[in-house]
């Protein structure tokens, strides 16, 4: 599988995680922790897709901050609007 194919696969999976999050987030008996797991997974997959599509290798991680930092440090296109970022890095707020 090429890096571009893998990036597309991750984006499809991210869309599924996002859909699951929206379905379960307000369901009685579902902990917010479980719903947020799917939101985190969707974001993680999008970030990794950006790196893969750009031919960038990265270590196996679930750390969103590390993935965001890698994307910003390399000046790659960011997959989310700046106002969706945590204000821990100035570059993310531009």
ROSEKE-297360 format. One line per 2 residues: their letters; for each residue x, y, z of N, C-alpha, C. Coordinates in steps of 0.1 Angstrom, whole numbers, plus 5000, padded with zeros to 4 digits. Layout:
REM residues N
A) X,Y,Z,X,Y,Z,X,Y,Z  ...
//
This chain:
REM residues 94
XX) 5009,4988,5000,5000,5000,5000,5009,5012,5000  5006,5022,4991,5014,5034,4990,5011,5043,5002
XX) 5020,5053,5005,5016,5062,5016,5003,5070,5013  5001,5073,5000,4988,5080,4997,4976,5071,4999
XX) 4977,5058,4996,4966,5049,4998,4964,5047,5013  4975,5046,5021,4974,5045,5035,4967,5058,5041
XX) 4971,5069,5036,4965,5082,5041,4950,5082,5038  4946,5078,5027,4932,5078,5023,4924,5068,5032
XX) 4931,5056,5035,4925,5046,5044,4923,5052,5058  4933,5059,5063,4932,5065,5076,4920,5076,5076
XX) 4919,5083,5066,4908,5094,5065,4894,5087,5065  4893,5076,5058,4880,5069,5059,4877,5064,5073
XX) 4888,5058,5079,4886,5053,5093,4883,5065,5103  4890,5076,5100,4887,5088,5109,4873,5093,5107
XX) 4867,5092,5095,4854,5096,5093,4844,5087,5101  4848,5074,5101,4839,5064,5109,4840,5067,5124
XX) 4852,5070,5129,4853,5073,5143,4845,5086,5146  4846,5096,5137,4838,5108,5140,4823,5105,5140
XX) 4819,5097,5131,4805,5093,5130,4800,5086,5143  4809,5077,5148,4806,5069,5160,4805,5079,5172
XX) 4814,5089,5173,4814,5099,5183,4801,5106,5183  4796,5111,5172,4784,5119,5171,4772,5110,5175
XX) 4772,5097,5172,4761,5089,5175,4760,5086,5190  4772,5084,5196,4771,5079,5210,4773,5090,5221
XX) 4777,5102,5216,4781,5113,5226,4770,5116,5236  4758,5116,5232,4747,5119,5241,4738,5108,5245
XX) 4743,5096,5242,4735,5084,5246,4735,5081,5261  4723,5079,5267,4723,5075,5281,4731,5062,5283
XX) 4739,5062,5294,4747,5051,5298,4760,5050,5291  4763,5059,5282,4776,5059,5275,4785,5070,5282
XX) 4796,5066,5288,4805,5075,5295,4811,5085,5284  4813,5097,5288,4819,5107,5280,4833,5102,5276
XX) 4839,5095,5284,4853,5090,5282,4852,5080,5269  4842,5072,5268,4841,5063,5257,4838,5071,5244
XX) 4830,5081,5244,4827,5089,5233,4839,5097,5228  4846,5102,5238,4858,5110,5235,4869,5102,5229
XX) 4870,5089,5233,4880,5080,5227,4878,5080,5211  4866,5080,5206,4864,5080,5192,4868,5094,5186
XX) 4865,5104,5193,4869,5118,5188,4884,5119,5187  4891,5114,5198,4906,5114,5198,4911,5106,5186
XX) 4905,5094,5184,4910,5085,5173,4908,5092,5160  4897,5099,5158,4895,5106,5145,4905,5116,5143
XX) 4908,5124,5153,4918,5135,5151,4932,5128,5149  4935,5118,5156,4948,5112,5155,4950,5107,5140
XX) 4940,5100,5135,4941,5095,5122,4942,5106,5111  4935,5117,5113,4937,5128,5104,4951,5134,5104
XX) 4957,5135,5116,4970,5140,5117,4980,5131,5110  4979,5118,5113,4988,5108,5107,4986,5108,5092
XX) 4974,5110,5087,4972,5110,5072,4979,5122,5066  4980,5133,5072,4987,5144,5067,5002,5141,5066
XX) 5007,5135,5076,5021,5131,5076,5024,5120,5065  5016,5110,5064,5018,5100,5054,5017,5105,5040
XX) 5007,5114,5038,5005,5119,5024,5017,5128,5020  5024,5133,5030,5035,5142,5027,5048,5134,5027
XX) 5047,5120,5029,5059,5112,5029,5068,5113,5041  5062,5117,5052,5069,5119,5065,5067,5107,5073
XX) 5078,5101,5078,5078,5090,5088,5076,5096,5102  5070,5088,5110,5067,5092,5124,5067,5079,5133
XX) 5070,5081,5145,5070,5070,5154,5056,5066,5158  5054,5054,5161,5041,5049,5166,5037,5056,5179
XX) 5026,5064,5178,5022,5072,5190,5008,5075,5189  5002,5078,5201,4988,5082,5202,4988,5097,5207
XX) 5000,5103,5208,5002,5116,5214,4998,5127,5204  4987,5133,5205,4982,5143,5196,4991,5155,5195
XX) 4996,5159,5207,5006,5170,5207,5018,5168,5199  5023,5156,5200,5035,5152,5192,5032,5153,5177
XX) 5021,5147,5173,5017,5148,5159,5015,5162,5154  5008,5170,5162,5006,5184,5158,5019,5191,5157
XX) 5028,5189,5167,5041,5196,5166,5049,5192,5154  5048,5179,5150,5056,5175,5138,5050,5182,5126
XX) 5037,5182,5124,5031,5189,5113,5035,5204,5112  5033,5210,5124,5036,5225,5124,5051,5227,5122
XX) 5060,5219,5127,5074,5221,5126,5078,5220,5111  5072,5211,5104,5075,5208,5090,5068,5218,5080
XX) 5059,5226,5086,5051,5236,5078,5041,5229,5068  5036,5217,5072,5027,5210,5064,5013,5216,5066
XX) 5004,5214,5056,4990,5219,5058,4983,5213,5070  4977,5221,5078,4971,5216,5090,4957,5212,5087
XX) 4952,5200,5091,4939,5195,5087,4927,5201,5095  4929,5210,5104,4919,5216,5112,4920,5231,5112
XX) 4909,5238,5114,4910,5253,5116,4918,5256,5128  4925,5267,5128,4934,5270,5139,4926,5272,5152
XX) 4914,5276,5152,4906,5278,5164,4902,5264,5171  4905,5253,5164,4903,5240,5170,4915,5235,5177
XX) 4926,5242,5177,4938,5238,5184,4939,5243,5198  4946,5235,5206,4949,5240,5220,4959,5251,5219
XX) 4958,5261,5227,4967,5273,5225,4980,5270,5232  4986,5258,5230,4999,5256,5236,5011,5259,5227
XX) 5008,5262,5215,5018,5267,5205,5013,5279,5198  5022,5289,5197,5018,5301,5190,5014,5298,5175
XX) 5022,5289,5169,5020,5287,5154,5006,5281,5152  5001,5274,5162,4987,5268,5160,4976,5279,5160
XX) 4979,5290,5166,4969,5300,5167,4968,5310,5155  4978,5309,5147,4978,5318,5135,4968,5315,5125
//
